[in-house]
């Protein structure tokens, strides 16, 4: 039985992780949740999974949440960055799913590693901001960092059973976003509303904008460098609008292992 804390439980990755936990109650237990402002969904998650603790952004949200369930679930409510860190480092937790968006993921992920928790990582900013520190401390603490977002999970799976010295490069794929076929002149009139219409994925606003500008792929390249101990020139990016191949690994003999999955 793995005892799980989910940092970013109301986002797409957090919500999907809870579906996996729901389907495997004999293997996983939710100990703590942390969310942003979507306390309506957080309340439903608390009611279903009965975690020991849950964290929200500020005191107003915490009071609103407490008022709604009036302690009938026995869940403690934590507040702010300190509250999220507390949720990630509770003694009962052994694995932290780090799925919160943006720079906010660094502090709880770092604290969880220092507390000896294994990390299921879906927050690329943690590695972009502090990759060497994170990997060094994880090694020192003897904890694992397993990527669970699609591209880096695909790389991890494509590396299984192969010698690392045989690796030539990894290939990250990118959909190209909503403006792939637009002319330079048309791009001058782009609006935020248009940038938020991703052709393949339904995601949060930040990552959708990062995808439209391809900034997200730059962040993923940096993340891959630290996660897999690569030189930056061992990382290639390929535009793949069909979004079926999530990542590929090329070996020195010219063979390529790819991870494919149909989009839904």
Buried (B, 14 or more C-beta within 10 A) or exposed (E): EBBBBBBBBBBBBBBEBBEEBEEEEEEBBBBBBBBBEBBEBBBEBBEEBEBBBBBBBEEEBBEBBBEBBEEEBEBBBBBBEEBBBBBBBBEEBBBBBBBBBBEBBBBBBBBBBBBEBBBBBBBBBBBBBBBEBBBEBBEEBEBEBBBBBBBBBBBBBBBEEEEEEEBBBBBBBBBBBBBEEBEEEEEEEBEEEEBBEBBBBEBBEEBBBBBBEBEBBEBBBBBBBBBBEBEEEBBBBEEBBEBEBBBBBBBEEEEEBBBEEEEE
